[in-house]
Amino acid sequence: MFTKEDLALLRKKNISQQQIEEQLNFFRNGFPFLKIVAPASVEKGILRITESEMEEYRRAWQGALEAGKSVTKFVPASGAASRMFKELYTFLNSSSDRPETHFVTTFFDNIGRFAFYDALNEACRKKTGKSVPELLGSGNYKQVVKILLLPEGLNYGNLPKGLLLFHSYKEGNRTPVGEQLTEGTYYAKERSGVVNVHFTVSEEHRELFELLVAARRLGYELKLGAKFKVSYSVQKSSTDTLAVDLENNPFRNEDGSLLFRPGGHGALIENLNEIDSDFIFIKNIDNVVPDRLKENEAFYKQLLGGVLVKIQQRAFGYLDELTSGACSGDRLQEILTFTENELCIAPNRSFADEGQLREYLIAKLDRPFRVCGMVKNVGEPGGGPFIVENPDGTASLQILESSQIDENDEKAVAAFRNGSHFNPVDLVCGVRCYKNNKFDLTRFVDKNTGFISQKSKNGKELKALELPGLWNGAMSDWNTVFVEVPLTTFNPVKTVNDLLRPEHQ
């Protein structure tokens, strides 16, 4: 089935034939849908922190920092900005020379309010000898869009979001990269004064990230009283997945070589696995706010961190007892109640004796922990918090995407649509065990939670395989705690006009 050239390519990418066979089986047989037990809610599965408890959790987080715990902000930042400008591309390719849609009209009516306006104005002058107002005044709307999006100007349509100017400041406008660094000083500064930030980037843009950080870091350090340690990684080629044709045979390029595609953000579990910290915050690159709103953001990050610290401390204490052999009787029942009520893990059976119960509890507690912020559902697309049946028959808290739900299962579809909360990708992870050894995070992935999508290459239809999502199936076998956080902590930039919202001005 595979040629010598195919096998050489597999070796180069560090992909085994067994992995390829597994992927082909997924194409042939599909992925099993997950069984929803119930949407997670404040009544069951989502922790709502009262005002009287908030300071306790904040102190717990500060105590962990003062004790010398290490922290990293992990920021997926390889996403292209092209989708931000979808409406502008449509306008650029239209027959009309003037804006006709509400979106494009809003963009031009408010163009001076964007943080990139000065850079755009300068680029227009350099390219045409005219300013933005002069070009618009003479009806050259498309010329302005071209200079904003295309390589002949700012090239914003081809850059990652992290490198675009988002917010305006008197001392100089700032990109999401700068905002992520600044935000880290509010809740992730270690006792030594170091803030560790890790960006996952595409190989082609890595140098641009490095140059931006090199140019800005010293100024940020002097202003913010912190030292930044910034690192980068790209998705490993070993996480690429084979594409197939519509008959589930390996798709081949015009030169006869196998076509591999990036495995989606689920591939980043490999990158996350290489971060050597006690705690890791994960947040998307575009979910940032100006400085005037950062204290509110940081407050809830500290709460999430505090919840993680306290829940881990309890679990670690229980594990010490369970593994010492001295734990029995009522104490075992207390620990079982903890797993059921606070971690929402429902066992799949009764236990014949104390030894069997002890083994079950050790298996369930000795896993990575994550605490995930959840906002009230306001109709945003994406995943949410649910109680789901696991492959071993137990039930636990999971973040689900719509692709994991059987669209023919009316009950599951209704449960997904009626979920009370939404996943803003705002989580903190505890990746060390009770003996302080780092977990191998790849051991806790449910490989059956990927999905298949339809794509094309050179006009030919193909099927692509997406790996289990980073905060979905890639963390399926983690212990999970959901915490309600306010919608004010969720400020993504999906379209360029989102930058006109008050929270980004």
Protein Blocks (a to p, Z undefined) as FASTA:
>chain_A
ZZfklmmmmmmnopafklmmmmmmmmmnopaddddfbdcdfknopacddfklmmmmmmmm
mmmmmnopacdddddfkbcfklmmmmmmmmmmmmbfbdfbfklmmmmmmmmmpmklmmmm
mmmmmmnopafklmmmnopamlmmmmmmmmklnommmmcfklpcfbdcfkbpcdfklmmm
mmmmmmmccfkopacddddddfklmmmmmmmmmmmmmmmmmmnopacddddddddfklpc
cdddfkopacddfkopacdddebjklmmmmmmmpccfbdcdddfklccdfklmmmmmmmm
mmmmmmmmmmmmmmmmmmmmmmnopaghjlmmmmmmmmmmmnopacfbdcfblklmmmmm
mmmmmccdddddddddehiacddddddddfkopacdddddfklpcfklmklmmmmmmpcb
dcehiadddfbdfkopacdfklmccfklgccddddeehiacdddddddfklmmmmmpccd
dddddfklpccdfbfklmmpmklZZ
